[in-house]
Amino acid sequence: AKIVTFDGNVTGGAWNIETGGGTNTAAVKFRGNATLTTLNIDKENAEATVTFDGSSAQTIAGDITVTTDLDGKLVISNTHSSGVTFSDDIGASNRKIGTVEITRNATFSSTVNAGTLDIDTDAGAGTFGFRGNVQGSNWNIETGGSGDTAAVNFGGNLNLVTGLNIDKETAEATVTFDGGSAQTIAGNLTTTTDGDGIVVINNSNGVTFNDDFGVNNNGVGSLQIRSGSTMTFKALAASDAITFDVTGNIDADGSNGTGGTLILNGGDAASGTAGDAVTLATVTGTTKLATLTIQGGDANQNDAGGAVTQTNFNGNTTVTTYNVLGGDGSTDTGATGGAGGAVATHLQTGATSATNINLTGGDGGQGNDTANQNGGAGGAV
C-alpha cells in the first residue's frame, strides 16, 4: 500500500495510478492545482483513492479516467469557500468512476460519469455545480444539521440508472435545473422522507422528466417553476409506469409567486409498444402557475397512448390556463388504430381559479379505407 501527497501544484502529461492485489491500495492526495493531460486510475484488485483536500481553492485541468468501468474512488473535501473546480471530464460513459464522495464545495465544468456519487454536508453547507451532462447509477444528496444546507445545480442532462435521492437530515437540500438549453432527466428523483427537498426549474427551454418524481407518500417538499420556465413530466414507451408526488406547494419561488408551466403527460406510443401511464400524480399543497396541463399520450399505429390514470390536486389551484386533454388516436393498415391515452380520473378537491379552462378529448385517428380498418379513438377526459 502507498500514500502519496502532492502539497503544491502539479503539471504534466498522462499520469497513472495503478494498484496491486490484496491490500496493495493507493491513496493519492492533491492539495494544489493540477494541470495534466489525463489522470488515470487503474485498479487491479485493491482500491485506488484520489483525494482533493487543499485549504486554498483548487483547479483541476485534464480528464480523470479509469481503465475499467467503475474503478476508483474520488474524494473531494477541500475546505476553502471556493472549493475545487474541475475543468474537464470525470470518467466516460463506458468507463465511469466507481465512487465519488463530496463533502465541500465543488464545480464540474464538463461531464461527470460516476456509478455512485454522494454529497454530504455534515461538515458544513455546500454548493455543488454540474454544468455538463451526468451519467451513473446511485446518486445521493444528504444534508447535515441546522445550517448545513446543500445547493446542487445541474446544467445538463441526467441519465441515472437508479436515480437521484434527496436525504434531508435537518438543513434543506435544494436541487436546481438551470441549463441554457433543454434538459432531459432520466432516472427516478426520490426522497428519503416524505417532504424532503426543494426542486427548482429555472430553464426557459424546458426540463423534461421521464421517470418518477417522488412516489406516493414520499413526495418532494416543494416544486418551484420559475416564471417563463417549463417542467414536463412525461412517461415514455418502455413498460415503465411513473408517478409524481409533491407534498408541499408548486409555485415560482416558494413564496406563492406565479410559476411557469407544468405538463403531466402520459407516454406516446411507439411502433410495437404502448405508451406508459402516469399512474398517480399527487399535489398536497397549493398550485399557482401560468399554465397547468394534464394530457394523455398519443397513439402510434395500433398501439395505445399512455393514460393519466389518477391525479389528486388537494390544495387550492390558481392558474391562468388549465388544460385537461386526451391523447390523439392513430391509424393502422393491419388493425384498428390505437386509442389515445385518457385522463381517467382527475380530482381537484381544493378551490380552483382559472382564466382559461380547456377540457378536450383527443382527436380520433383517421380510418384506413384501403385496408378497411377503423381509426383509433381519441383519449377520453
N, C-alpha and C positions, 0 to 999 in steps of 0.2 A: 504494500500500500504506500502511496505517495501523497504528500500535501505540498502544493506549490503555490506561493503567494507572490503576486506582482503588485507592489505598492505604488509604483509610478506608472506613467503612460507607456503603452507598448505600440510598436509599429512593425508591420511585416507583411508577408505574403500568405501562403497557405499553412496554417498551424493545425496540428492534430493532437488529440488526447486519446490514447489507447490504453485500455485496462487489460488485466490478465485474468486468470481463473481464480476460483475460490474467493479469498478475501483481498485480492490484489486490486483494491479500489484506487481511484484517482480523485483527489479533491483539489480543484484549481480555483484560486480566488483572484479577482481583478478589482483593484481599488482606485485605479486611474482610468483614463481614456484608453480605448483600444481601436486602432486603425489597421485592419487586416483585410486581405482578400477574402479568406474564409477561416472560420474556426470550426473544425470538425470533431465530433465525438464518435469514437469507435469502441463500442462496448463489447468486450469478448464475453465475459461472464459476470465479473464484478462490476459494480456501479461506478459511473463517472459523474461527478457533480461539479458544475461550474457555477461559482457564486460571484455576484457583483454587489460588493458591500462597502463601497467607498463612503467617506464622510463629506466629500465635495461632489458637486454634480458630475455625472459621468456621461460620456457619449461613446457609443459602441458602433463602429462602422465596419461593415463586412458581414456576409451571410454566416449564420450559425447553422451548421448542417450535422446530420448523423449518417453513419454508414448503413445502419439497418433501421427500419421503421420502428419507432418507439424506444430507441436507445436514449440514454442520458437523462440528466436532471439539471434544470436551471433554477437557481435561487436568486431572487432579486430583493435585497434588503438594505439598499443604500439609505443612509439616514438624512441626507440633505433634502431640503424642501423641493428642489427641482428633480431629485431622483436620478433615474437612468433613462437616457434616450437611445433607442435602437434604430439606426438609420436604414437597415437592410432586412432581408428576410430572416425569419426564425423558422427553421425547418422547411420542409417542402410537402406538397400534397401527398406524395407517396412515401416520404421518409420524415415522419413527424417526430418532434422531440417527445420523449416519453412523458415527462412530468415538468411542469413549470410552477414554482411557488413564488408568490409576490406578496411582500409584506409592507412595502413602501412605494412611493410614487414612481410610476414608470410610464413611458410613452413609446409606442411601437409605430414607426412611421410607415412600415411596409407590412407584408403579410405575416401572419402568425399561424403556425401549424403545430399543434400540441395535443397529444392524446388526452392528458389530464392537466387542467390548469386551475389553480386555486389562488384566489385573492383573499387575504385575511388581514383585517385591520385591527387586530387586538393590540398591536404595538403603537397605534395612533392612526388618525384619519389619513386617508389616501385618495389620490386622484390617478386614474388609470386610463390612458387613451390608446385605442386600437384604430388606427386610421386606414389600414388596408383590410383586405378580406381575411377572415379567420376560419380555420378548419380544425376539427378534432372530435372528441367524444364527450367526456365528462368535464364540464367547466362549472366552477362554483364560486360565488361571491359571499364571503362571510364577514359580517361586521363585528365590532367589539363592544365594549361598554359605552357608557354615555360619552358622546363627543367623538367616538372612534368610527366615523362615518366612512362609507365607500362611495365614490362617484366614478362610474365607469362609462366611458363614451365609445361608441362604435361608429366608425365612418364608412365601413364597407359591408360586404355580405357576410353572413354567418352560416356555416354548414357544420353543425354539431350532431353527431350520431345520436347521442343520448339527449343532450341539450344543455341549457344554461339554467342553473338553480340559484335562487336568492335565499340566503340564510341570514336573517336579521336577528342578531343577539339582543342588543338594546338600541344602538345607534342605527340610523337609517341607511339603507342601500338604495342608490339611485342609478338606474341604467338608462342611458340616453342614446338614441339612434339619430345621428345628425349628419349623415352623409351629404355630399354635394351632388350626388346622382341617386337614382332609385336604388333601394336596398331590398334584398331578399333574405329572410331569416328562416333557415331550415333547422329543425330540432326543437324539442319542447322547451318552453320557458316556464319554469316551475318555481314554487316557493316551499320552504321547509315547513312553515306555519302559515295558516290562513291569515291574510292581511299583510304579509311581509312585502316590503319593497315598493319603490316608485318607478314606473316606466314612463319615459318621456319620448314622444315622437316629435322631432324638430327637423323635418325634411320636406320641402315643398315639392320634391319629385316623388315622394311616397315611399312607404315602408310596407312590405308585404310579408306576413307571417303565414307559413304553410303547415304548422304543427300546433300542438296545444299551447294556449296562452292561459296558464292557470288551469286547474281542474276543479271539479265540484268539491266544495268545502275546503279548498286550498287555493284561494284566489289571490291575485295581485292586489296590494294595498291601495294603489292609486294609479290611474292611467291619465297622463296629461298629453293631449294632442295640441301642439301649438297652433295658433291661428294661421291658416294657409297651408298647413300640413295635412297629409292623408295617411291613415293607417288602414290597410286592407288585411283582413283575416280571412284567408281563402283556403278551403280544402282542395286537394288535388284529385287525381285518379290513380290511387296507389293502394287501395284497400286499407286505408288508414283514416278512420273517422276521427274528428278532432273536437275539442271543447274550448270554451272561452269563459273565464271567470274573473270578474273584478269585484273585490269585496267592498272597496271604497267608491269614490266618485270618478267620473270621467268628465274632464273639462280641459281648459287650456293650460292651467298653471297651478292647480291645487287650491286656488282661491276663488273658484266659481266664475272665472272668466270664460267667455265663449270659445270653445275649442274649434278645431278644423273639421275634418271629415273622418267618419268611421264607417267602414263597409264590412259586414259579416256575410260571407258568400259561400254557398255550397260549391262543391267541386264541379268543374266542367268535365264531361265525359271525354275519353279519348277512344280511338278506334279499338274496339275489343274490350274496353274497360269502362265500367260505370263510374260516374263521379262520386267522390266520397262525401259523406254527410257531415254537417256540423250538428252533432247530436244534442248539445246543450250549450247555450250561451246565457250567462247569468250576470247581471249587474245589480249589486245590492244597494249601492248608493245612488246619488243623483247623476243625471247625464245632461250636459249642457254643451251643445255643438252647433256648428253651422249646418252640417248635413249628417244624417244617420240613415244608412241603407241596410236593409235585410233582404237578401236575394238568394233564390235557388240557383243551382248551376245549370248550364246549358247542356242539352243532349248532343250526341255525336253519332251519326248513322243510326243503328238500332240500340245504342247504349244510353241509358238514362242519366240525366244530370243529377248531382247530389242535392239532397234536401237540406233545409234548415229545420231539423226535427222539432226543437223546442227552444224558445227564448223566454227569459224571465227578466224584465226590467222592473225591479221592485221599488225603486225610488222615483222621484219626480223627474220628468224628462222635458227639457226645453230645447227645441231645435228650430232652425229656420225652415229646413226642408226635411221631411220624413218620408222615406220610400220603403215600401214593402212590396217586393217584386218576385213573381215566379220566373223560373228559368225557361228558356225557349226550347220547344220541341225540335226534332230533327226529321230528316227524310232518309230512306234507305232503299236500295234496289232489291234486296233479298228478304226483307221482313218489314213489319210495321216500324215506322220510325220511333226512336227513343223519345220518352217523355221528358219534358223539362223538370228540374227539381222544384218541389213545392216548398213553401213556407208553411209547415204543417200546423204548428201551434206557436202563436206569438202572444205572450202575455205582457200587458202593460198595467201594473197594479197601482203605480203612483199617478199623480196628476200629470197630464200631458198638455204641453203648449207648443203648437207648430203653426207656422205661417202657411206652408205648402205641404199637403199630405197627398201622397200618390200610392194607392193600393191597386196593383195591376197584376193580373195573371200573365204568365208568359205566352209568347206567340206560339201557335201551333206550327208544326213542321209541314211543309208542302208535300202533298201526296205525289206518288210516282205513277203516272198513268201507264207508262210502257210496261212496268213490272207489276202493275195492279196492286200497289202497296199504299197503305194509308200513312199519312204524316203523323208524327208523334204529337201527343197532346202537350200544350203549354203547361208549365208548372202552375199549380193552384196556389191561391192565397187564402 
